Every structure is written in structure tokens, then in C-alpha cells.
């Protein structure tokens, strides 16, 4: 293998050298001249500036073409790096360090290689870097240096800048992490550099189409989007948000960062400010001003100067001078979705920093650059708010995608501080798709870790405990809330019981969910009679600001949605519940989707029971109301034809999943057909679908063109025992899926039909699937268009030889011609197959003896389809001789290149056969002197249906055919 790769490498190298001698494109020369014009310090500075980008690019490019290019350009000896090709991190770090150590020519050589690779390997980050270098030109080193050391300032301005940085340092150097309730009343504080976990930020505008709940939608698309960061989406480090943007062809002054609630927008901004304060990036900005929209909501009419001084009063003496150089200023506004003002970014009115208006107009004017032209602005927002504003003015739009797998593991390790506990917790969550999917959210990771740490503290970690851990999102939050209430059960807070507090909080939470509100103030607390003077309140809600301007938010938006659902079980009012259900369904933006799932989850008595000792009985009437509502969502015999209908049904399946009500599932779905064709299904969708199907009996399931990944297929396997018919056509399944499929059909007594058409199952694991077939009860197996070759025939043979139930086998549109085709035909003799489809398998005349052997000795085969092959030849006689003793009733030879010379063999076969009733000879060329033999045989045969095209038939042959019709009027002839 290694020798083969070496030869391949040498051939490719020679090809590259030959092409290198040909004309070098002018743009390559121009790029080389630009690099050569930089002096050594500048070249080194550029290389170090892009080092993190280069690491990311090399980790996501195929190392092979990179090494080929480096060798062809004689940059360095590439033999050292061959062993590192399967370790992208080691490869990229080692290569870049070696390039740096070799000096100027090696650095230029690497850049030239990357420039040459961009056409065939257009990684978005590579394109962005090369575009920035070529567009910025000789000014790039100065720009990088400015970001490192900043502008020269007067002594007075330097002093006030240091004071400003010291203030921001105190605000941003520590990261507050809430601890599990019961361990301490005080939040835990960490230095931000010790606790911060990197978030993935990508250049995208996908939030523009987000009809579902934003958290659910992002969770479902998360893995796909993270894969696309390697191929299509530009991965942006926070310190590069204000660098050259190839999409807008400029260095952006106005940037939007989008992200769902709890994904870490504010924490990212805190880290951004901290890194500016400590000189890590963007020293081109002499002053950075950070505002939160929820704080700005309290302001009346103000000027920009007043707005700044309200938060940074120590700048009063220098504010005029500070604002004189707008290009040295960066304004950060966090939480556009929390603003009370609907901002119109299409126009602005303000131009003077002393001019007074509401803060929304000030922000718009800064963004539009009518106020402080040249300043930079960074705004964060939830996707739903971004989708409702005019975003044309933003010259870069980035979205926070959250945690990768490794980042999640790091978070768990940091949280537990104990390798054994974090490993158990993380493994448990990994095995639970519903919980793991939402772990891309840092705040969700915190809630899950909190719950699991509570459970681990309460009793020894045994298999029984692990089995009892929450499995649904509803159970997770019930456990979270019940543990908090248990920790405070001794404190009645002056007679204010937990039930009273949760009732008031619940109504406020519901009001917020229905009105898209996540920030509350004292007026809301008073309106809903919420008391904030007890420990239970502080366990669920966070305060910010100073009296009298204090805001309150739930620990997480999902916790707010949970309380909004719980209130209907604590204070049941059927009319209000129905009104709420109707209202929740009416929202097209999906704002109430998780709320509805919680309602369904709380309809399960065992889930509710965990709260009983803390809040008393919860309404069974409300549970029955919700169950009735679910039942009405699936009327009997409803045709789910459109993709929208199918998505709606899938959503109902999520409700049923949360409810854990298997009897309800059986009642709603029963043995009805389930069809999600054309609806992409994530692994999480497959887990939910599996839960549903396990509660059904003999269901027919159609999942055609659902793009089911191998991981998703494995989730469906436990449900196969309850499925009668399963279609998985066109799902891009590969050989690696065969072990999953094998485990599902092995010893399966229920599955009768399995359709795997239009996949690619050819490979070593195909054997597993065929071995499992021997112990299954499958009656129909469809493997159309699976790229199966002759090498698959022994496995197919083994599968059908030892199976006593298989009646229909469809192998159409494969390529089974070859020496091993004999094995398949030999196995056919002992099988009980009644219908065999071999259409379009590249079979030739040489396959006819094997076909003959198979049908001659088989007593069950009734239908044989050999259409669209090429069976013309001398050995076609063998097949027709075998036909005389077979039990075949239907034979299809459509489009087999048969000619007049085959007619005597066809005549012999059908003349002496007593069972054949249907014969298809269409799209052949049977014209000739022997055509009469075939026609004479038809007059004495027992054939009832003949398909034969008139293509190339002479008038005489047509008369012969008409004569058959006269002599055999009962025979249906289709021309």
C-alpha cells in the first residue's frame, strides 16, 4: 500500500513539474512579486498574524495535494510529513513551525503553494486570506502593526485610556458561573482565560430563513453547519471580525454577530473586550465602549456623549477629544433583541454627538455612519430579531454556532473537576441524542451538568442510577427544578411556599413566551405578584443592574419555557389552557415550540410525580386536556403528502416523545403507514422516530430520500422489530451502514419488506447484511442501483441459499456480470424465490449458462426479469433450453440486443414450456428469416400476454404477427 502511494506520489510530482515548466499565470507572478516586496520583518509579521488561520486551513485541507505542491515548488523535503497525514493537528503545527524556521524563502514558498491550491481546493478561509493579502497590498504590515501597538496618543489621552482599560478589566476579567443549587448560595468566579471555551463563529446569513423555533432549528442544523465550516462557511476568529471581508470587498466598520439564546453572545463579547484591554487584539481602537440594550432601555432622550458618560463618567474631561477621531473608536451593543426600540437601519437622522434623541436613533446613526463617520460598531442579536431588520448596512454578518464535540467535553471536565464523574456524565449525555443535540449551547451544558451533579451527589453511581437519569428535556428540567426545591424545602421564606412562588413566576414566564419577552423588570414582578426576596427566586432568576433600574431574566430561556408550561398543571384552567394552545400554534416563528413540548412532557404522570413533594398535586385534568390536543393533531387517515405536512407530523412525534405515553402513540399511530420521504432526518429525528415506531405494530415505514446518516440509521434499528415494511431508498447509505442494517434484521420476525434502492452498499460489510438475511423473515428485498458488482454475488448467494422466506429479490441496475455470478445462480436452485429482477446488470451471453442452471433446477421461480442486458450470442440457447423445464410464468427480455438468430432458440424455449404466460421481447431487433419460427411457436404456446415492438419489423413480419393474433385471439399482444 505504501509503495503504491509512493509511486502515485512520484507520478503526480512529475506531472506537476511538467506543468510548472509551462506558462505560469500572470496572477501567480503578481502574487509572488507582492510577497517578495515585503521586507523580512513585514513578511514575518504577516505570517504570524495568519498563523491560526493557516493551522485551521491545513487541518481541513487534504494534506496530499499540499505536500505535492510544496515538493513541486521545492519549498522543503516532504517525506517527513507523510506519517502525519492522518493527524491534521500535528501535520499543520509541525509544517508551519518548520516553514518558519527555514526562513524567508520557505515562507514565500508556502504562500505561493497555497495560492496555487485555491482553485482546486477553495477553502473559504484560504480564499479570504489570499484576497486580503492581494487587496490590502503593501499596507498590510502597517495595519497588522497598528492592531498590535495602537495609535500614538498624547499623555493626557494615554492616561484616560489606561483608566478606561482598568475599569473594563475589572468588569471582564472574571467569568461568573452559577453553581448547582445547594452547594453554595454564591456564584463561582473564574479568571476568564482559565474558564473560557472557544465558540465556533461562522460567516453566514442562514438566519434569514428560520421558520422553526430558533434553538431547535440551530440544534438540528448544528452538526451540518459545523461540517460546512470545513467546505463552504468561513470560520471567523473573534480577533478577525473587523478584518478584510471578501464578500463585501472592504474592511467592515459595522459587524453583526447572531446567536440563539444561551449560546454565549455576551460571554464572547466579554472575552472580546478583555482581549482588547489586555492588548491581545485590535489596538487600532483607542477606546472601546460596551453597552447592553437592556441597560439602554432605561434611558430617556440622550445624546451620544451623555450615553457614554452615563456608563463611563470618568471620561467627562476628555469626551470631546475622544470623539474627534471616530476611526479609533469601537462601539459594542449587546442584545439587539432586548431593545425596546424597533430600529430601522435603512435611514438615519443624527450627525452630532451632542444631539439628543432616543438611544435607538443613536445606534442607527452610528451604524449608518452619519454620526461619527469612520467609527466601528459591533452588534449582537438573536436570529429572530436579525431576520426582521434591514441588514444591508452590515458589512459582515457572523453567526455563533456554539460548541464542537471537543468543546463540550472540555466544558464537562471543567464543570465536574473530576475525570471519572465528567466521563460518566458526558458518556451518558452522548448516548442521549435529545440531550446531546442541545449541548451546542453552553448554557444548556451548564443545566445538564448541574442536574447530573445533583443526581451523582444524592446516591452512589450505579447502573440503576444511570438508568434512572432524565431521558427527555422535560425530565431534565423537572429534575433540575425538583432538586432546587429540595435544597430549599426547609426555608418557607416567611410562609411564601414554593407553589405560590412558582405560580407567580409561571404566569410571568408564560406572558414572556407568548410575547417574545425574556427581560423583566420590577413592574412585571409586581404585576404577576412575584416576590424576589427569597432564595428560591434567586435559584431560577438572575438580577442585573442597580436599584431602582434592576432587570430579571431566567437562568435560561428554556427554563422560562418550562415554567410557562408548568403553570398550567399547577393552576389548571381548561379555557385558558385551550386559548394558550391555540395561540401557541398560531405563531409562525416557532417561539412556543419548546413550550408545547414541555406541556406534552408534563402530561406524563411519572415525570410530574417528581415535583409532587415540593409543590403538591399537579392537575391530571390538564394532562388529559393536553393528551386530547395531541390526539387531534393526528386525525385518522390524514394524507401527509406535502413536505410541510410531514414536518408537522414529525413535530407531533416530538410531542409524543416527550410525553413518554406509549399507549397514546399506539392509539395515534397504531399500524398506520408512516411516510417522511423527502424530509431530511437528523440523528435526533431518527431517535424520536424510533421511540414512536417501537410503540407501534407492523407499521409500514417509508423514508425515501431523507439523507439519513449512518448514525441516524443506527438509532432506527431498535424499531425494526415492529416494522412490517421499510423503504430506505436514496439515503446515501454506504457499506458502513450494513452492520447497522444487519443487526436490525437478524432474527427479526416482523420485517417482511426491505427496500434499499439507490444507495451504495457495495463493500466488505455487505457480507454482514447477507448473513443476517439468513435468519430474518424478510419476504421481499430490493437492492436496485446499489453499485453491487460480481464480488457481491457470493454474499448474495449465501443470503438467499439459507433463507426460507425470501420470495422477491430485485437486483436491477447493478453490475453483477462476472465469474462469481455463477455462485448467485447456484444458490437460486435451492432458494424459494418466486420473483427475481436482474434488469440492467450488464449481463452478457456468457452469463446464460449460469442463468440456465439457476432456473432449470428451481421449482419456485415464477418471474424472471432480464431486461436491458445484452444476452445475444450462441450461449443464449442454454437459457432457452432451461426455460423448457422451468416453472417460470413471466419472462422479460426487453432491450437485450436480441436478433433474428435468437428466434429459433426463443421458439424452442416457449414451444416446450407449459407454464410461461407472459413474455416481453420489446426493443430488440428480431427481424429476419427466423422470425417466422418464433411466430409459429407462439401459436402453439400457452402464452397469454406478449409484448413486442414493431421496431425494425418488415411488412411480412408484421403479417406473421397478425396471423398469430388470428390463430390465438385470446392472446393479448402489445406492440
N, C-alpha and C positions, 0 to 999 in steps of 0.2 A: 504493500500500500504506500509506504513511504517512498520507495523507489519510483513508483508510478507518479506520485505527486511531484517528485524531483524532476522527472522527465517532462512532466506537464509544465512545471515552472520554467524549465530551460527553453522549451518551445515558445512559451508566452514571452519570455525575455528576448529571444531572438526576433520575434515579431515586433516587439516594442522598439528594439534597436533599429530595425529596418525602417519602421515608420518614423523614428526620430530623425533619420537621415533625410526624410522628405521635408517639404516646406513646413516650417513652424508658423502657426497662425500669428498674425500681427498682434492680436491682443495679448498672446502669451509673451511676446517680446516686450510689449509695452509694460506689462506687469513686472517682468524681470528688470527692466530699466528703472522702474519706480522703486523696487526693493533695493537695487544696487545704489541708488542715490542717497539712501539713508546712511548716516554715519553709524559707527558701531554702537554708541550709547543709545541712539534712537532705535536701531534695529533690535537691540536687547530689550528696550523698554516696551516696544510693540509686542515682542514675543512673550514677555512676562504678563502683559496686560491680557493677552488672549489665552493664556495657558489653560485656565479652567475650561474655556470653550473648546480648546483643542483636545483636552482629555475627554470631554463629553463626546465630541465628534468621532474620535478614534475608537472610543468604546462602542460606538453604534455603527461604524462602518465595517465592512468585511475587511479583515487585515490583509487578505491575499492581494487584492489589487493595489493596496497601499505599498506593500513590500515590493511588488513588481515595478511600480513606478519609481520607488526610491532606488532600486537596483539599476533600472534603465537610465536614470539621471546620475548614477554613480555618486549618490549622496553618502552612502555608507554600506558596509557589508551587512546583508540582511539575514545571513544564516543564523545568527544569534536569536532572532525573534521568531523562528519557525515554531519552536516549542511553546511559545507564549500565545499562539493564535487562539487557543481555547480559553484563555484567561484575559479578557479585554482590559481589565483594570491594570494588571501587571504589564501587559503589552504597551498600553498608552503611556503610563508613567515612565517606564524604562526607556521607551523610544524617545520621548520628549526630553528626558534628562540627558540622554546620550547626544542628541542633536545639540542641546545647549552646550554641552562640554566640548563638542567638536568645533564650536565657534561659528563665525560669520557665514562662511560658505555653506556649511551644513544647514544653518537656519534658513538662508535664502533657498537652498535646495528643497527643503521641506515645503516651504510656501509654494514653490513652483510645482511641486508634485501635487499638492492639494488643489492648486489652480487647474491643473490638467485633469484631475479626477472629477471635477464638479459637474461635467456634462453627463457622464455615465453614472455618477453617484451624487445626485443633487440633494444632499442632506441640507435641510433648511438652515441650520446653524452655520454650516460651511458657506452656503451662499450669502448669508447675512454678513459674515466676517469679511469675505473677499470683496463684497460690494462696498462695505465700509472702508476698507483699505484703499480701494481704487477711487472711490468718490471723495474721500477726505484728503488723500494725497499727502503732500509734504507737511500739511498742518496737523496730521495725526499725532506725532510725538508730542507736540506742544499741548494738544488737547488732553492727552493722557497725563502729561506732567501737571497740567492745571488741576486735573481731578485728584492728583496726589498731594500737591502742596498748596493749592488755592491761590487767590489773588494777594498781592501785597496790600496791606491796609495801614492807615495812619495809626499812631499809637493809641489814640482815643478809641478808634473803631476796633482795634485789636482787643483792647481791654473789655469793651462791651460784648464783643463776640465771645471772649473767654467766660464772661459772666453768664451769657446766654447758654453756652455749651454746658457749663456746670449745672445750670438749672435743669436742662434737658437730660443730663447724665443722671441726676437724682430721680428723674421721672421714668427712665427707661432701663437702668442697669439691672433691675431685679424683675424676674418673671414670677408672677403670683400663680400658684397652683392650689386649687381647693383640695383639701384632704377629705378622705372618707368621713362622713359624719360619725361622731362617736370617738374618733381618735384624738381630736383636738378641736377647739372652737375657732382657733386661729388658722387662716390660710398659711400654707407653706411658701416661703420665698426662696428663690434661687437666683444666682447670677445668670443673666440671660445667655451668656456664652456657654454656660455649663449645661443648660437645660433645653436650649432651642434646638428643634429638629427641623431640618430643611424641608420646605414645601416645594412642590413642583408648580412652576408658573409657566404657562404656555401662551403663545401668541395665537389668539383665536377670537372669532366673533360668533361662536356657536350658540351663545345665549339668546341670539336673536330669534331662534325658534325653540321655544321651551313651553309646550302646552301643558306638560305634566308638572306635578309638584317638583320644585327645583332641586330639593335634596334627593328625592327618589331618582329623578332623571339623571342627575350628575352621578349618583352612585351606580346606576345601571351602565352608564357610558364610560365610567371611570377607567376601567382596565383598557378598553378600546382606545380611549384618548391617550392614555399613557404609552400604549404601543405606537400610536401615531406620532408621539414626540420624537420617535426614532426615524420616522419616514416622512412625515408631512408637516407636523407642527413644530414651530420654533420654540425651543426651551430657553427661557429667559431668566438669567440670574438677577436678583434684585438690584445688584450694582450695575446692571446694564439696561435698566428701564429707560434711561434718558440718552442712550447711545443711538447711533445711526439706525434708522428703520428702513429696510429695503422696500417695504410695501408702500410707505408714504414718501420715500426718497428724500428724507430730511432727518435732522436731529430733532426729535419731538420735544416741544415745550409743554404739551398737555397730554397726560397719560391717564388712562382709566384701568384700574385693576378690579376685576369682578370675582366674586366668590360667594358660595351659598353660606347661610348662617352656620357659624361654628367651625368653618374651615380654616380660620386663622388669619383673616384680613388684618384685624387690629394688632395681633401679635407680630405679623410680618411688618407692619408699619412701625411698631415699637423697635424691632430689630433694625429696620432701615434707619430710623432716627439715631439709634445707639451707634450704629456703624459710622454715621456721619459725624457724630460727636467725637468719636474716638479716632477720627481721621482715616478710617478704613476706605471710604469712598466719597466721591462727589464733593471734594473740597472746592470745586468751582463755585459752589453755592456758599457765599459768605454767611448767609443767615437762612435758617430753615424754620418755618412756622408750622406747628402741628395743631389742627383743630378737629374736634369731633362735632358732627352735625347735631347730635343730641344736646350738646352744650350750647351751640349757636341758636337752637330753638328758643332759648330763654331771652335772647336779646331783642330789644325793640329796634327802632331805626338807629343805625350807627354808620360811621364812616369806616373805611378800611383801617385808618390809623387807630381809631377808637377800638375796633375789633381786635387788633393786635395788642394794644396796650391793656385791654380788659384782661387778657390772659398773660401778657408779659409786661407788667407795669414798669419794670426796671429799665425798659428800653426808652422810656419817655424822653430822656435828654438827647438821644441820638436818632429818634424815629424818622425825622425828616431826611437826615443824611443817609440812613439805611435804605430808604425807599428811592433815593436818587439813582441807584444802579440796579434796575429791575432784573437784568440778566444774571445778577449774583444772588437772586432770591428764589427759594423754593417754598411753595405753599402745599401742605398736605391736608386734605379734607377726608376724614374717615367716616364712612357710613351714610352715603347719599340716600339710601333707603330709609334712614331715620329722620330725614329732613321734613319739616312741616311745610316747606315751600315746594310747589311743583315748578321746577326750573325749566325754562325754555332756552336751550343752548343755541338757538338759531339766531338770536339777536341780543345786543347789549346796549346799555344806556350810559354807564358811568365811565368817566375818564380821569377823575380827580380823586386821589386818596383821601381828601378831606370831605368829599361829597357824601352826604348821608342818604341811606336807603336801607331796606331790609337786607339781611345777610345773603339771601338767595341771589339778589341782583349783583351784590359784590362778587360772589363766587362766579357767576356767569360772566361778568365783565372781566375778571381775571382770566378765565378760560378763553374768552373771545379776544383777549389781548387789547381791548380798548382801554383797560386800566392796567398800568404798569407794563407796557408793551415790552416783551422780551423776558418776562419772568417765567418761571416754570411752575406747573400745577400738577399734583398727583391726587386723584380722587379714587376712593374705593366704594363699592356698592354691591348689593345683592343682584343677581342676574335679572330678577323680575323687574327691578326699577330701571336697570340699564336698558332693558328691552322697550321701555316706554318713553325714552328720551331720544332726541336727535343727537346721534353720536358722531356725526360727520366732522365735528371740530376736534375730536380726539385723534391725535396722530399716532398713537399706539394704544391698542386695546389688548390687555392680557387677562388671562383667567387663572385663578389658583385652583389646581387640581387636587391638592392635598397630599396625603401620604402614599408613598410606594410601599410594597411589602416590607422591605428592609426598614423603612422609617417607622412602620407600625411596630415592628419587633423592638426597635430602639426605644420607642415610647413605652412599651410594656416593661422592658428591662429597667428603664429609669423610674417608672412608677413603683414597681414592686421592690426594687433594690435587692432582690433575692433571685438568683438564677433558676432555682428549682420551681419557685412559685410562678415566676414570669413565664417559664417554659410551659408549665401545665396550663396556665391561663391562656397563653397565646395559642397553644395547640387546640384547646377547646374551642376557641373562637374561630380558628382556621377551619375546623370541621363543621362549623355552623354558618352556612352561606348567608343567612339573613343577617346575622350579627356582623360577620366579617365584611360584607359588602359596604356597610356604613362606616367601617373603620378608616375609610379615607379621610373622615372628619376627625381632626384632633380632639374636639370636644366630645365626640361620640366615644373615642378611645378612652377618654377620661371616665365617662359614665360606666362603660363596660368594665374597666379596671376597678373602679370603685365598687361595683356590685360584686365582682368576683372576689375582691379582697375581703369584703364583708362576709361572704359565704365561707371563704377559707378560714376566717377568724372564728366563725361560730362553731365549727366542728372539725374533727380530723378529716384530712383529704383522702377519701376512699373512692372506690369505683361507684359506690351508691351515691355519694355526694356529687360526683361528676355527672351522673345520670340525672340528678335532680336539678341541675343548674338550668337557668332560663333558656328556652329554645326560640322564643319569639320576641319581637321587640316589645310587645305588650307585657310579657312576663318579665322582661328585663327591667322595665320601668316600675312595674308593680313591686318587684324585689327591691329596687332602689328606694322607692318611697316607703315601703313597709319597714326596711332596715333603719331608715332615718327616724321614722315614728317610734320604732322600738327603742332607739337610743335616747329618745326624749319622753318616753312613756311616764317617767316619774315626775315630770315637770308639767303641771297643768296650766302654767302661765296665768295664774290668777283666775282660774276657773274657765279660761278660754280653751276649750278642748280641741284636739286635733281635728275632729269632724267639723267643728264650727269654722276653724281656720281654713281647712281645705275647701269648705263650701264657698266661702267668700273669695278665696283665691281662684277657685274653679270657674265661677261666673265671670271674674275678670279675665281669666285666661281665654274663656270661650269668646268673650267680646273681642279680645285681641286677635284670635284666629280668624274670626269672621270678618274683621275689619282691617286685616293685614297690619296689625299693630304689635310691635314687640317691646316698645319702650313705654313705661307707665310713670306717672308722677303722683304726687300726694292727692291730687284731685281724683284720680282714678281709685286710689286706695280708699278714699272717703266715700266715693260713690258706691263702691261694692262692699263697704264695711270691712275692709281688710286691715287687720292690726299688724303693725310691723315691730311691735315691742316684745317679741319672744324669739326663742332660739329656733323653733320650727320654721318660722318665716325666713330667717336668715339661712336656713339649710337649703331652701328652694329658690330664693331670690337674691340677686346681687344689687347693692346700692352703689351709686356713683354721684359725684358732685358734693357740694357742701350746702347745708341748710341756708336759706329756705329752698334752694334750687337742687333738689335731690331727684334722681331718676332711679327707676327699678326695672330690672329685666330678670327673666327666669334664667337659671343656670344654662339652659339650652332651649332653643326654640321647640325641640321635640318634647321637652318636659312640659312646656306650656300647652302643647297639643294634647299631651296625656291628661293633664288636669282638666282641660276643656272637655274631654270625653268622660272622665271620671265623675264630674259633677252631675251628669245625667243619671248615674247609678246611685248617687248619694241623695239626690233631691229630685226624684222622678216626677216628671210632669209630661204625660203622653202627648198632649197637644204641642207643648214646647219642643219635645224631642222630635216629633214629626216635622215641625216647622224648621228645626235645625238641620235635619236630614235633607229636607227639600232645598234649603238654602245652600248647604254644603255641596250638593250635587250640581247646583246651578253655576258654580264658579268654574270658568273655563281655564283658569290659570293653575288649577290643581292645588290651591292654597290649603284646602281642607282634606287632602287625600290621606295624610298620615293620621289626622284626627279621626277620619272614618275608620281607618284600620284599628285604631285604639278602641273605638266603640265596639267593633266586631270582636276584638280580643277580649274585652271585658264582659262579653256575653257568655264567656266560658266560666262556669261556677268554680272550677278548681283554681283558675287564675285569680278570680275575685277573692277567694277564700283567704288568701294570704294577708288581705287588708282587714279582715273581719275583726280581729282582736284589737285593732287600733282605731277604727272608725265605725265599728258596728256593722249591722247588716247592710248589704248593698242590694238594690232593687232587682228582684227576679222578673218583675213586670217589664222593666226597661230592657232586660236581656231578651225576653220574649218578643218585645217590640222590634229590637234590632234583628233578631233571627227572622221574623216575618218580613222585614225590609229586605234582607238578603235573599229570601225565597222568591220575592217578587222580582229580583234582579235577573232571575233565570227562568222566564216563563217556558213551559213545556213546548217542545218542537219549534223554538225560535230559530230561524235560519241566520247563522252568523256567517254572512258571505263577505262583507267588506272588511278590509283591514281594520277600520275603525271599530266595527262591531267586535272583532276578535280581540282587539286590545281592551275593549270594555269588559269582555268576558274574562280575560286574563286578570284584570284588576279585581273582579269579583272573586277569582280564585285566591288572590292575596287576602281578601276579607275572610274567606273560608279558612285559609291557612292560619291566620291569627286567631280565629275562633276555636281551633282545635276540635271542632264539632264534626266527628266522622259520620255520625248519623245524619247530620244536616247535609254533608257532602253527598252521601249515598242518595238522600232524598232529592237533592237538587240536580245531581249529575247522573247518578244511577248507572245504567248501561247505555246512556245516550252516546252518540258519536261526538268526539272532541276533535276539532279541526282548528289548528293555529297556523295553517300554511301561509307563507309569505310574511309572517310576523317574526322578525329576528328574536331569538330566545337566548338570553344570557344564562350563565350557570345558575344564578339565583332564580330566574324564571323556571328553569328546569327542576330545581329543588321544590319549588311551590307546586309545580305541575305533578311532580312525583308524589307529594303528600296527597294531593287530590285523587290521583289515579289509584293509590293504594287503598282508598276507601270505596272504590267502585268495583264492579264485577263485569268481566267480559266486555270491556269497552273497546270500541273501535277508535283508534287514535291516528290522526293524520297530521304529520309535522313536515310537510314538504317545503323546501326552500326556506328553512328557518335559521340557517347559518349556525347550527348548534355546534359549539366547540367540543372537543374531546372531554373536557372537564364537565361540561353540561350533560353530555351523554352518560357519563358515569353516575350522575345524580338521578337519571331516569331509570336506571337498571332495577332498583328495588320494586318499581311499579310494574315491571313487565309480567309478573306473575298474575296480574289482574287484567291484563290487556289481551283481547282476542285477536285484534288486527292492528299492526303498527306499520305506518309508512314513514320512512326517513329519507325519501328521495331528495337528491340535490342539496345535501347539507355539508358538502366538502369534507365528508368523513374520509379518513385515510386508514392505512393498515394499522396504525396505532390505536384505532378505535375498536379493532376486532376483539381484543381481550375483554373490553367492557361489554360488547355485544355477546360474547361467548358466555360470560358469567350470567348474563340475563336470560339466555335461552336454555342453558344447561339444566336438564331435569325440569324444565318448565312444562307444566301440564295444561296450561291455559292458552298460550300463544299459538294461533293457527296460521296466521298470515304475516310474513315479514317482507317488506319491500325496501330494498337498499339501493335502488337505482340511482344512477348519475352521481356516484361517489367515486372514490379511488381506493379500493380495498386491496389491491394487489400488493403483496409483500410477505415477509416471513410470518407475520402474525395472522395471516388469513387462515393458516392451519388451525389456529385456536378456535376460530369461528366454526370451521367444518367439523372439528372434533366434537364441539358442543352440540352440533346438529344431530349427532348420532343418538343422543339421549333426550332430545326435545320431542315435542308432539306437533311440530310445525307441518302443515299440510301444503303450504304454498310459500315458496322462496323466490323472490325476484331480485336478480343481480344485474339488471340491464345497465350497460355503459359504466363498467367499473374498472376499465383498463386491465381486466384479467387476461393473462396470457397462458400459453401452453404449460408454463411451470406451475400454474394453479390447478391444473387438471388432476394431479394425484391427490390433492387435498379435497377437491370436489368429489372425486371418486370415493375417497374414504368416507366422506359425509353421507353420500346417498346410498352407498353399499350397506351401511349399518343402520339406516333409518327405515322404519317400517310404516311411518305415517305420511311421508312426503309424497304428494300427488302431482304437484305442479312445480316445475323448475324453469325459470326464464333466465337464460344467459345471453340474451340478444345484445348486439352492439359491443362485443368484446373481441378478443383476438386469440381464439383457442387453437388455431391451426398449429400443428407441430407433432413431434413424436409422442408426447405424453397425452395427446388427445385419445390415444388407444385406451389408456387407463380409465378415462371417464366412460368410454363406451362399454368397456368390460364390466364396470360397476353397474351400468344401466341394466345389464342382463339379470341381476339379482335384486334390483330395486323394485319398488311398487309404484314408480312414477307413471302417471297417466298422460301428462302433457309436458313436452319438452320443447322449449323455444331456443333455437340456435341461429336466429336471424342475424345476418351481418357479422359473421365471425371469421371472415377471410378463409373459410374452408374451401379446399380445392378437391380436385379429382382424387388426390392421394388420400383424402380422409374417407372416401367412400367405403373401402373395405372395413374400416373401424365402425363406421355408421351401420354397415350391413350386419356386422357381428352383433352390435348392440340391439338392433331391432329384431333380428332373427330369433334371438333366444329370450326375448322379453315377452311376457304374457299379459302385461298390464297397459303398455303404452298405447294410447288411442289417438293422440295428436302429436304430430312432429312438424315443426316449422323450420325449414331450411332456407327461407327467403334471403335474397341479397347476399348469396355466396357465389362461388364460381366452380360448380360441380361438373361442368362439361369435361369429358375425357373418357378414355377407354375403361376406367375402373368404375364409371357411373353404372355399368352393367351389374356390378356386385350389389350395389344398393337396391337396384330394381329386382334382382333375383331374390334378395332377402325380403322384399316387400310381399312377395307371394305367400310367404308362410307367417307373416306378422299379423298382429291384431289391430293394426292401425286403421282408424276410421277417417282421419283427416290428415292430408299431406300437402304442405305448402312449399312450392319450388319457385316462387315469384322471383324474377330477375336473377337467374342463375347462369346466364350466358349459354343456356342450352340451345343446341342447333338441331337441324334435321337428322344428324347422325345419332342423336339420342332417342329419336322417336321409336325405333324398334325395341330398345330397352324399356322405355316407358310403356309401350304396348304390351310387352311380355309381363311386366310387373302388374299392371292393372287387370289384364285378361285373366290371370290366375289367382287374383286376390278376391276373397269372399267378404271382406269387411270394409273396404275403402268406400266411403260415401262422399267425401269432399276432396277435390283436387284443384290446386291453384297453380297454373302454368303461365300466368301473366308475365309480360315484359321479358319474354325470351324471343328467340328467332328460330322458330320451328319449321319455317317454310322450306320445302324441298320434296324430293320424290318419296321419302319415307314418311311424310306427314300422313299419307293415306293409311299406313299401318296403325298409327295411333288412333285415327278416326274409326277404323274397323274394330279395334279393341274396345273402344268406348261403347260401341253398340251392343256388345255382349257383356260389358262390365256391370257392376252393381252401384256405380257412382250415381249420386243424386244431384250433385252440385259441381259444376265445372266453371272455373274462371280462366279465361284465355283471351288475351288481347288480340286484335286483328293486325297488330303492328307487323309489317313485312309479309303479310299473307297475300298470296295471289288470288285472283278471282276463282281459280279452280279449287284452291284450298278452302276458300270461303264456302264454295258449293259443297265440298266434302263435310264441312262443319254443319251446314244447313241440313244435309242428309241425316246426320246424327240426330239433329233435333226432330226430324220427321219420324225416324225409327224409334227414338226414345223420347216421346213427348213429355214424359214425367220428369225428365232430367232438366234442371234449371241451368241454363248456360248464360254466363255473364261475359259480355265482350267489352 
